[in-house]
Amino acid sequence: MSEPAAAHQAATAAAPVPLRPGLFVPDEGGRLRLAGSRCPRCGACYFPRRLVCARCLATDLEVVGLSSRGTVYTYTVVHQSTPEFPTPYVLAYVDLPDGVRVLAPLADIDPSDVRIGAPVDLRVEPVRATSDGRPVLAYRGYPCQVPHGQDVAREVRDG
Protein backbone atom coordinates (compact mmCIF):
# COMPACT_ATOMS: atom_id res chain seq x y z
CA MET A 1 0.00 0.00 0.00
CA SER A 2 1.33 3.45 -0.89
CA GLU A 3 2.24 5.89 1.86
CA PRO A 4 -0.63 8.37 1.08
CA ALA A 5 -3.15 5.50 0.95
CA ALA A 6 -1.90 4.15 4.29
CA ALA A 7 -2.11 7.62 5.85
CA HIS A 8 -5.67 8.07 4.55
CA GLN A 9 -6.68 4.65 5.87
CA ALA A 10 -5.17 5.41 9.30
CA ALA A 11 -6.92 8.79 9.48
CA THR A 12 -10.26 7.29 8.42
CA ALA A 13 -9.94 4.43 10.91
CA ALA A 14 -9.50 6.89 13.78
CA ALA A 15 -12.10 9.43 12.62
CA PRO A 16 -15.08 9.63 14.99
CA VAL A 17 -18.54 8.90 13.66
CA PRO A 18 -21.77 10.47 14.89
CA LEU A 19 -24.42 8.24 16.45
CA ARG A 20 -26.61 9.30 13.53
CA PRO A 21 -25.47 11.07 10.33
CA GLY A 22 -26.16 14.81 10.45
CA LEU A 23 -26.63 14.87 14.23
CA PHE A 24 -23.87 17.46 14.79
CA VAL A 25 -22.42 20.55 13.12
CA PRO A 26 -19.23 22.40 14.06
CA ASP A 27 -19.48 25.94 15.43
CA GLU A 28 -17.06 28.76 14.50
CA GLY A 29 -14.46 27.34 16.88
CA GLY A 30 -14.76 23.79 15.54
CA ARG A 31 -16.68 22.53 18.58
CA LEU A 32 -19.49 20.12 17.68
CA ARG A 33 -23.05 21.16 18.48
CA LEU A 34 -26.40 19.48 18.02
CA ALA A 35 -27.71 20.25 14.53
CA GLY A 36 -31.16 21.76 14.29
CA SER A 37 -33.21 23.42 11.58
CA ARG A 38 -34.35 27.05 11.59
CA CYS A 39 -36.98 28.45 9.30
CA PRO A 40 -35.81 31.72 7.71
CA ARG A 41 -39.42 32.72 7.03
CA CYS A 42 -41.03 32.38 10.49
CA GLY A 43 -38.03 31.71 12.77
CA ALA A 44 -39.24 28.33 14.10
CA CYS A 45 -36.45 26.04 15.26
CA TYR A 46 -36.49 22.23 15.30
CA PHE A 47 -34.57 19.26 16.63
CA PRO A 48 -33.98 16.87 15.10
CA ARG A 49 -33.54 18.56 11.74
CA ARG A 50 -36.51 18.84 9.38
CA LEU A 51 -36.98 19.47 5.69
CA VAL A 52 -40.29 21.36 6.05
CA CYS A 53 -41.35 23.94 8.65
CA ALA A 54 -44.33 22.68 10.64
CA ARG A 55 -45.45 26.24 11.34
CA CYS A 56 -45.44 27.85 7.86
CA LEU A 57 -44.60 24.92 5.53
CA ALA A 58 -41.46 26.59 4.15
CA THR A 59 -39.01 24.18 2.55
CA ASP A 60 -35.81 26.28 2.71
CA LEU A 61 -34.86 25.53 6.33
CA GLU A 62 -31.31 26.30 7.42
CA VAL A 63 -29.10 23.89 9.36
CA VAL A 64 -28.00 25.58 12.60
CA GLY A 65 -25.94 24.61 15.61
CA LEU A 66 -28.09 24.63 18.73
CA SER A 67 -27.17 26.07 22.10
CA SER A 68 -25.16 23.80 24.35
CA ARG A 69 -26.83 25.06 27.52
CA GLY A 70 -30.40 24.52 28.64
CA THR A 71 -32.62 23.74 31.62
CA VAL A 72 -34.25 20.52 32.77
CA TYR A 73 -37.92 20.53 31.76
CA THR A 74 -38.65 17.09 33.23
CA TYR A 75 -36.81 13.83 33.82
CA THR A 76 -37.12 10.19 34.73
CA VAL A 77 -34.80 7.77 36.47
CA VAL A 78 -34.35 4.55 34.52
CA HIS A 79 -33.91 1.48 36.72
CA GLN A 80 -34.23 -1.27 34.12
CA SER A 81 -32.41 -1.20 30.80
CA THR A 82 -30.35 -3.19 28.33
CA PRO A 83 -26.92 -4.43 29.49
CA GLU A 84 -25.19 -1.65 27.52
CA PHE A 85 -26.55 0.99 29.91
CA PRO A 86 -25.77 0.58 33.61
CA THR A 87 -28.67 1.58 35.83
CA PRO A 88 -29.89 3.75 37.38
CA TYR A 89 -29.46 6.61 34.94
CA VAL A 90 -31.36 9.81 34.27
CA LEU A 91 -33.10 10.75 31.00
CA ALA A 92 -34.17 14.38 30.87
CA TYR A 93 -35.98 16.68 28.50
CA VAL A 94 -33.83 19.79 28.28
CA ASP A 95 -35.27 23.09 27.03
CA LEU A 96 -32.81 25.08 24.92
CA PRO A 97 -33.02 28.85 24.40
CA ASP A 98 -33.38 28.09 20.67
CA GLY A 99 -36.97 27.02 21.42
CA VAL A 100 -36.44 23.26 21.15
CA ARG A 101 -36.69 20.49 23.73
CA VAL A 102 -34.05 17.74 23.58
CA LEU A 103 -34.10 14.30 25.21
CA ALA A 104 -30.69 13.67 26.75
CA PRO A 105 -29.13 11.30 29.25
CA LEU A 106 -27.65 13.17 32.22
CA ALA A 107 -24.15 12.29 33.41
CA ASP A 108 -22.13 13.00 36.55
CA ILE A 109 -25.18 13.55 38.73
CA ASP A 110 -26.86 11.44 41.35
CA PRO A 111 -30.49 10.84 40.34
CA SER A 112 -31.68 12.25 43.68
CA ASP A 113 -29.91 15.56 42.89
CA VAL A 114 -31.71 16.26 39.59
CA ARG A 115 -34.13 19.18 39.74
CA ILE A 116 -36.60 20.62 37.24
CA GLY A 117 -35.24 23.98 36.08
CA ALA A 118 -31.62 23.01 36.77
CA PRO A 119 -29.07 24.30 34.24
CA VAL A 120 -27.48 21.66 32.00
CA ASP A 121 -24.54 21.74 29.57
CA LEU A 122 -24.94 19.48 26.54
CA ARG A 123 -21.64 17.96 25.46
CA VAL A 124 -20.72 15.90 22.42
CA GLU A 125 -18.46 13.03 23.41
CA PRO A 126 -17.52 9.44 22.56
CA VAL A 127 -19.95 6.92 24.06
CA ARG A 128 -18.65 3.69 22.53
CA ALA A 129 -16.55 2.41 19.63
CA THR A 130 -17.39 0.85 16.28
CA SER A 131 -16.23 -2.68 15.48
CA ASP A 132 -13.16 -1.18 13.78
CA GLY A 133 -12.31 0.97 16.82
CA ARG A 134 -13.65 4.35 15.68
CA PRO A 135 -15.25 6.42 18.46
CA VAL A 136 -19.02 6.91 18.19
CA LEU A 137 -20.11 10.43 19.19
CA ALA A 138 -23.35 11.18 21.03
CA TYR A 139 -24.45 13.88 23.44
CA ARG A 140 -25.07 13.98 27.18
CA GLY A 141 -26.18 16.61 29.63
CA TYR A 142 -23.98 17.60 32.55
CA PRO A 143 -24.98 19.73 35.52
CA CYS A 144 -23.53 23.22 35.28
CA GLN A 145 -22.91 25.66 38.03
CA VAL A 146 -24.63 29.03 38.06
CA PRO A 147 -23.22 31.53 40.58
CA HIS A 148 -25.38 31.88 43.71
CA GLY A 149 -28.13 34.45 43.27
CA GLN A 150 -27.85 34.53 39.46
CA ASP A 151 -30.98 34.01 37.38
CA VAL A 152 -30.79 30.54 35.79
CA ALA A 153 -33.06 31.54 32.89
CA ARG A 154 -30.88 34.56 32.11
CA GLU A 155 -27.73 32.42 32.36
CA VAL A 156 -29.17 29.93 29.86
CA ARG A 157 -30.45 32.66 27.52
CA ASP A 158 -27.16 34.60 27.55
CA GLY A 159 -24.76 31.64 27.95
C-alpha positions, 0 to 999 in steps of 0.5 A, spaced: 500 500 500 502 506 498 504 511 503 498 516 502 493 511 501 496 508 508 495 515 511 488 516 509 486 509 511 489 510 518 486 517 518 479 514 516 480 508 521 480 513 527 475 518 525 469 519 529 462 517 527 456 520 529 451 516 532 446 518 527 449 522 520 447 529 520 446 529 528 452 534 529 455 541 526 461 544 528 461 551 530 465 557 529 471 554 533 470 547 531 466 545 537 461 540 535 453 542 536 447 538 536 444 540 529 437 543 528 433 546 523 431 554 523 426 556 518 428 563 515 421 565 514 417 564 520 423 563 525 421 556 528 427 552 530 427 544 530 430 538 533 432 533 530 432 537 523 426 537 518 426 538 511 419 542 512 417 547 517 411 545 521 409 552 522 409 555 515 410 549 511 417 553 508 421 548 505 428 552 505 430 551 512 437 552 514 441 547 518 444 551 525 448 549 531 443 549 537 445 552 544 449 547 548 446 550 555 439 549 557 434 547 563 431 541 565 424 541 563 422 534 566 426 527 567 425 520 569 430 515 572 431 509 569 432 502 573 431 497 568 435 497 561 439 493 556 446 491 558 449 496 555 446 501 559 448 501 567 442 503 571 440 507 574 441 513 569 437 519 568 433 521 562 431 528 561 428 533 557 432 539 556 429 546 554 434 550 549 433 557 548 433 556 541 426 554 542 427 546 542 426 540 547 431 535 547 431 528 550 438 527 553 441 522 558 444 526 564 451 524 566 455 525 573 449 527 577 446 522 582 439 521 580 436 524 587 440 531 585 436 532 579 431 538 579 426 541 574 429 547 572 436 546 573 441 548 568 445 543 563 450 543 559 450 538 553 456 535 550 458 531 544 463 526 546 464 518 545 460 513 548 462 507 545 466 504 539 465 501 532 467 494 530 473 497 527 475 501 533 472 508 531 469 512 536 461 513 536 459 520 538 453 522 542 451 527 546 449 527 554 447 533 559 452 535 565 450 539 571 452 546 570 454 551 576 450 558 576 453 563 581 449 563 587 443 568 586 444 569 578 438 568 574 438 561 571 433 563 565 438 569 564 444 564 564 441 559 559 439 565 555 445 569 555 450 563 555 
